[in-house]
Amino acid sequence: MTQLFIGFAIALAVGLTGIGGGSFTVPALLLFAGLSAGEAVGTAFLFAGVVRLVAAPFYLFSRQIHARYFWLLLRGAIPGLLTGTLALRYVTTGGQHSTVVVILGALLAFSSAVSFLPRVRKPDFIRRNSHWLPWLAFPIGVESGFSSAGAGALGTVLLLNYSEMTPSQVVGTDLLFGLVLAVIGGIFHWTVGSISMAVLFPLLLGGLPGVLLGCLLARRIPAQKLRTAIAVLALFAGLQLVASGVKARFAKSADTASRATVHPYRAASLVR
């Protein structure tokens, strides 16, 4: 029941604003579903891909897509996505779960905090320096591959501040950009088996009606205020992950220290 509600709430936010998939799903799956970091990111990728696939027509039909910038973003973000995904698998196989949770929380908090940075408009930058766009998209892909988040918030900030695109073009282009990354990331995690199907199905069962309802209500509710509220919640969710990971790390260190302390009677028997 909890997973149904989580799926519905997250998908509702995606339907209303077009963002928020990975920023909420990963903390929810780590804190409430008890998944490992790798499974949480993989499951969040596939969930976000399906939800965005449902939401995309509602946004794309009413928004324009800047095809050239879209392909330039993908040229840099896809290699970054694979790099971030491989980095996540390398760290998780090392057994450092608490460390991964701290990194995930910091990345999610950072991508949410970026939404509150003051606008620095340089609309001609990308038009005059389009060869830089794949390089700027690469770290976005890395973060997305490691945490399943970042494409929405970071991509939006990049395009709004440094391109001549209108806000509606930014929404459409970034939504399609995030959708492609979610699909590629979901396929990769599917092939390596880092997706919890037992958790994914309840998420989708609640998420599909949630995203449809959100898309239908999107024109009646001010999106900017919703985006701000979602960014605040995602920021606190990321910080909660950091706190949880640090607490787990200290607890593990204390447990290791206590086991390393030899009981005096056992020490005496060892001497004999």
C-alpha positions in Angstrom: 0.0 0.0 0.0 2.9 2.4 0.8 4.5 1.8 -2.6 1.1 2.5 -4.3 0.9 5.8 -2.6 4.5 6.7 -3.3 4.1 5.9 -7.0 0.9 7.9 -7.2 2.3 11.0 -5.4 5.6 11.0 -7.4 3.8 10.5 -10.7 1.3 13.2 -9.9 4.1 15.6 -9.4 5.7 14.6 -12.7 2.3 15.0 -14.5 1.8 18.5 -13.0 5.3 19.9 -13.6 7.2 17.5 -15.9 10.0 17.1 -13.3 10.6 15.3 -10.0 10.8 11.6 -11.0 14.2 10.5 -9.7 14.6 13.2 -7.1 11.7 11.6 -5.1 11.8 8.0 -6.1 15.3 7.1 -5.0 15.0 8.6 -1.5 11.6 6.9 -1.1 12.9 3.5 -2.2 16.0 3.8 0.0 14.2 5.1 3.1 10.8 3.3 3.0 11.2 0.3 0.6 14.5 -0.8 2.0 16.1 -1.4 -1.4 19.9 -1.3 -1.9 21.3 1.8 -3.6 21.8 0.0 -7.0 18.2 -1.4 -7.0 16.8 1.9 -5.9 18.4 3.8 -8.8 17.6 1.1 -11.3 14.0 0.8 -10.2 13.7 4.6 -10.2 15.0 4.8 -13.8 12.5 2.4 -15.2 9.6 3.9 -13.2 10.6 7.4 -14.4 10.9 6.2 -17.9 7.3 4.7 -18.0 5.8 7.7 -16.2 7.5 10.3 -18.5 6.5 8.2 -21.5 2.9 8.7 -20.4 3.3 12.4 -19.6 5.4 13.3 -22.7 2.5 13.6 -25.2 0.6 16.0 -22.9 3.7 18.3 -22.9 5.3 17.7 -26.2 2.1 18.4 -28.3 1.8 21.9 -26.8 5.6 22.7 -26.7 8.2 23.1 -29.4 11.3 21.0 -29.4 14.7 22.5 -30.4 15.9 19.4 -32.3 19.6 20.6 -32.7 20.1 21.4 -29.0 18.3 18.2 -28.1 20.7 16.0 -30.1 23.7 18.0 -28.8 22.6 17.4 -25.3 22.3 13.6 -25.9 25.8 13.5 -27.5 27.3 14.5 -24.2 24.7 13.1 -21.7 24.6 9.5 -23.0 28.3 8.8 -22.4 28.0 10.6 -19.1 25.0 8.4 -18.2 26.9 5.2 -18.9 29.9 6.6 -16.9 27.7 7.4 -13.9 25.9 4.0 -14.1 29.2 2.1 -14.2 30.6 4.2 -11.3 27.4 3.4 -9.3 27.9 -0.4 -9.9 31.6 -0.2 -9.0 30.9 1.6 -5.7 27.9 -0.6 -4.8 29.8 -3.9 -5.4 32.4 -2.7 -2.9 29.8 -3.0 -0.1 30.0 0.6 0.9 26.2 1.1 1.1 26.3 4.0 3.6 28.8 5.8 1.5 26.7 5.4 -1.6 23.6 6.7 0.2 25.5 9.8 1.3 26.7 10.5 -2.3 23.2 9.9 -3.6 21.7 12.3 -1.1 24.3 15.0 -1.8 23.7 14.7 -5.6 19.9 14.8 -5.2 20.2 17.8 -2.8 22.6 19.6 -5.2 20.4 19.1 -8.3 17.4 20.4 -6.3 19.3 23.4 -4.9 20.3 24.4 -8.4 16.7 25.4 -9.0 17.0 28.3 -6.5 20.1 29.8 -8.1 19.5 33.3 -9.5 19.0 33.6 -13.2 22.1 34.5 -15.1 20.8 35.1 -18.6 23.4 34.7 -21.4 21.0 33.7 -24.2 23.6 33.8 -27.0 26.1 31.6 -25.3 25.0 28.2 -26.7 24.1 29.7 -30.1 27.7 31.0 -30.4 29.3 28.1 -28.6 27.2 25.1 -29.5 30.2 22.8 -29.5 30.3 23.3 -25.7 26.8 21.9 -25.2 27.8 18.2 -25.2 30.5 18.9 -22.7 28.1 20.8 -20.5 25.6 17.9 -20.8 28.2 15.2 -19.9 28.2 15.9 -16.1 24.4 16.0 -16.2 24.5 12.5 -17.7 27.0 11.4 -15.0 24.7 12.6 -12.2 21.7 11.0 -13.9 23.5 7.7 -14.3 24.6 7.7 -10.6 21.4 8.9 -9.0 18.7 8.7 -11.8 18.0 12.5 -11.2 19.4 15.7 -12.5 18.3 15.7 -16.1 15.2 17.8 -15.3 16.6 20.4 -12.9 20.1 20.8 -14.3 19.0 20.6 -17.9 16.3 23.2 -17.4 18.7 25.6 -15.7 21.3 25.2 -18.4 18.8 25.8 -21.3 17.0 28.6 -19.6 20.1 30.6 -18.7 22.4 30.0 -21.6 20.2 29.5 -24.7 17.8 31.7 -26.7 15.0 29.2 -26.2 11.6 30.2 -24.9 10.5 28.7 -21.6 8.0 26.5 -23.5 10.8 25.2 -25.8 12.9 24.5 -22.7 10.1 22.4 -21.1 9.5 20.4 -24.2 13.2 19.8 -25.1 14.2 19.0 -21.5 11.3 16.6 -21.0 12.2 14.6 -24.1 15.9 14.8 -23.1 15.0 13.4 -19.6 12.8 10.7 -21.2 15.5 9.4 -23.4 18.0 9.2 -20.5 15.4 7.4 -18.3 14.8 4.8 -21.1 18.5 4.2 -21.7 19.2 4.0 -18.0 16.3 1.7 -17.4 17.3 -0.7 -20.1 20.9 -0.8 -18.8 19.8 -1.6 -15.2 17.3 -4.1 -16.6 20.1 -6.0 -18.4 22.3 -6.2 -15.3 19.4 -7.2 -13.0 19.4 -4.2 -10.7 15.7 -3.6 -10.7 13.2 -4.8 -8.0 10.2 -6.0 -9.9 8.3 -6.6 -6.6 8.6 -2.8 -5.9 8.3 -1.6 -9.5 4.8 -3.1 -10.1 3.1 -1.4 -7.1 4.8 1.9 -8.0 3.5 1.7 -11.6 0.1 0.6 -10.4 -0.2 3.9 -8.4 1.9 5.9 -10.8 -0.1 5.5 -14.0 -3.3 7.1 -12.7 -1.2 9.6 -10.8 0.6 10.9 -13.9 -2.6 11.0 -16.0 -4.4 13.0 -13.2 -1.4 15.4 -13.0 -1.3 16.0 -16.7 -5.0 16.7 -16.8 -4.7 19.2 -13.9 -1.5 20.8 -15.1 -3.2 23.7 -16.9 -5.3 24.6 -13.9 -2.6 24.8 -11.3 0.4 27.3 -11.5 3.4 25.2 -12.4 6.1 27.6 -11.1 4.9 27.4 -7.5 4.6 23.6 -7.8 8.1 23.4 -9.2 9.4 25.4 -6.2 7.6 23.3 -3.7 8.8 20.1 -5.4 12.4 21.4 -5.4 12.2 22.2 -1.7 10.8 18.7 -0.9 13.4 17.0 -3.0 16.2 19.1 -1.3 15.0 17.9 2.1 14.8 14.3 0.8 18.4 14.5 -0.4 19.6 15.9 3.0 17.6 13.2 4.8 19.5 10.6 2.7 22.8 12.2 3.7 21.9 12.2 7.3 20.8 8.6 7.1 24.0 7.5 5.4 26.2 9.3 7.8 24.3 7.8 10.8 24.6 4.3 9.3 28.3 4.8 8.6 29.0 5.9 12.2 27.0 3.0 13.5 29.0 0.6 11.4 32.3 2.1 12.6 31.2 1.8 16.2 30.2 -1.8 15.6 33.5 -2.6 14.0 35.4 -1.0 16.9 33.4 -2.9 19.5 34.2 -6.2 17.7 37.8 -5.3 17.5 38.0 -4.9 21.3 39.1 -8.2 22.7 37.3 -9.3 25.9 39.8 -9.6 28.8 38.9 -13.2 29.6 39.3 -14.2 26.0 42.7 -12.3 25.9 43.8 -14.3 28.9 42.8 -17.6 27.3 44.7 -16.6 24.1 47.8 -15.9 26.3 47.6 -19.4 27.8 
